[in-house]
Amino acid sequence: MSGLRQTLRADLARYGRRPWLREQSVYAVAVYRAGAWADSAPGLRGTLARKAYWPAYRMVETLTGISLPKRAPVGPGLRIHHFGGIVIHDDARIGANCTLRHGVTIGDRVAGGPVPVLEDEVDIGAYAQLLGGIRVGRGARIGALSVVLQDVPAGATAVGNPARIIPAVSP
């Protein structure tokens, strides 16, 4: 249970004051964390948590428009701004302290194909689509409405459809 509390605290730290009253997306993140914890929880408590996950997931998915399945590994500190229309593939990997905005899709290009890997501190703009077996490097930024079909280096920015890469500026 301490692992669940620790990662949920890291998520909530990025939301600000009173997220349960102001941010619908916090419910999707909490259900995701509880579901991921339930899969490793032993005994009766784990069994009950696993049975409670599915209806909770479906209710939150329907009410918030956020599809964040428990199979997708997500690092601590996930922040979802402006709920709605967010779809994450079961096999996508999301690092720590990543930010997603409304309308984001992280998935495969063809059924059963490879899916994106996001390293830590990636910031994704509204309605961006990240598709296929790509890697988005640490601290990269994805512009709104971008369609990313290629790797994005650490610290770089991807914008456009299809996205073009703007390299990080050295100080």
N, C-alpha and C positions, 0 to 999 in steps of 0.2 A: 504494500500500500504506500510505502514511503516514496517509491519510484514514481507512482502516479501523482502523489502530492507535489513532489519536486518538479516534475515536468509541467504540471498544471500551473504551479506558482510562476515558473519561468514564462509561460504563455501569458498569464494574467498581468505580469509585470510590464508587458508591452502594451497593455490596453488602457492604462490610466485608472482614474478613480471610478468606482462603482460600475464596472463593465456589465454586471448582470442586469442592470437597469437600463443601460444605454446601447449596448452592442449585441445584436442578435447572433452574430457569428461566434460569440464566446460559448454559446450552447453547443454548437457543432463541434468546436474544439474540445470541449469538456466530454461530450459523448465519444468522440474519437479516442481521447486519452483513456477513458474508462473501458472502452472496448478493447484497446490494445493491452491494457493491464489485465483484463479478464482472461485473455487467452493464456496468460502465464500464471494466473492465480490458482493455487491448489485447493482441493477439497470442495466442500459444499458452497463456500463463499464464491469460489471461482465458477462453479456450475450455475449458481443463481445469477451471477453477474453476466455470464455468457448468454443466458436465456433472456435477461432483461435488455441486452444490447440491441438486438435486432429491432424490436418495436420502438425503442428510443431513437435509434439511428434513422428509421423510416420517418418517424414523426418530425425529428429535427430537419432531416433532408427536405421534407415537404414544406415545412414552415419557413425555412431559411433559404432554400435553394442552393445549399452547399452539400455536395457529395464528396465526403472525405472518409473513405473506407478504412477500417482499422488495420487492414493488411499493409497499407502504404506506410513505410517507415518515415516518420517526421521527427526532426530534432526539436529540442525544447525552444520555446520562445516564438512559436508560430503566431503571426498577427494577420488577421483577415479584416481588411477595411471594407465597409459597404457590402454587406452580404448580398447574395443572389447570383445565380448562374455559374457557380464555381463547380467544376468537375475535375476530380483528381483520379487518375487511373490507379487501380489496386497495386500495381508494381512500381509506380513512380516513387522516387526517393527525394525527400526534401530535407535539407540540412537545418541547422540551428538558426534562429533569429531571422527567418525568411518572412517576407511580407507579400500577401496576395490581395489584389483588389477585385471588385466585382467583375463577373463575366470571364474569369480566367479558366482556361482549359489546359490541363497537363496530361497528355495521353499519347497513344500510339497513332501512327499514320495508316496502318493496316491492321486488321484484326489479328491479334496474337503477336504483333511485331514488338520491337524494342520501344522502351519509353524513356522519358527524360530523367536525368539525375541533376538535382539542384544542390550545389554546395552551400555553405553557410552564408548568411547575410545577403541573399538574393532578394531584389525588390522588383516585383512584377506589376506593371500598370494594368489599368482596366481593359478588359476584353482581349488581352494578349492570349495567343495560342502557342503553346510549346509542344511540338509534336515529334515523335520518333526517338531514336536512340541518340539523343544529344546530351551534352554535359554543359551546364551553365556554371561558370567558375565563381569562386568566392567574391562577394561584393559586386557582382554584375547587376546591371539594371536593364529591365526590359520595358520598352516604351509601350504606351497604350496602343491598342489595336495592332500590335506587331504580330507577325506569324513567324515564329522562330523554327527553322528546320535544320540549323547547323549549330555546332558548338559555339559557345560564347566564352571568351577568355576571362579570367579573373579580372575584376575591376572595369571591364568594358561595358558598353551600352549597345543594345540591339534595338533598332527602330525600323519600321516599315513593313511592307508586305510584298515579297518576302523580306525578312529582316536583313538589314546590312549592319555590319559591326563597326562601331566607332570605338577605336582603342582608348584605353585609359590614358589620361594625361599625366605625365610625370611632373613632379613639383620642381 
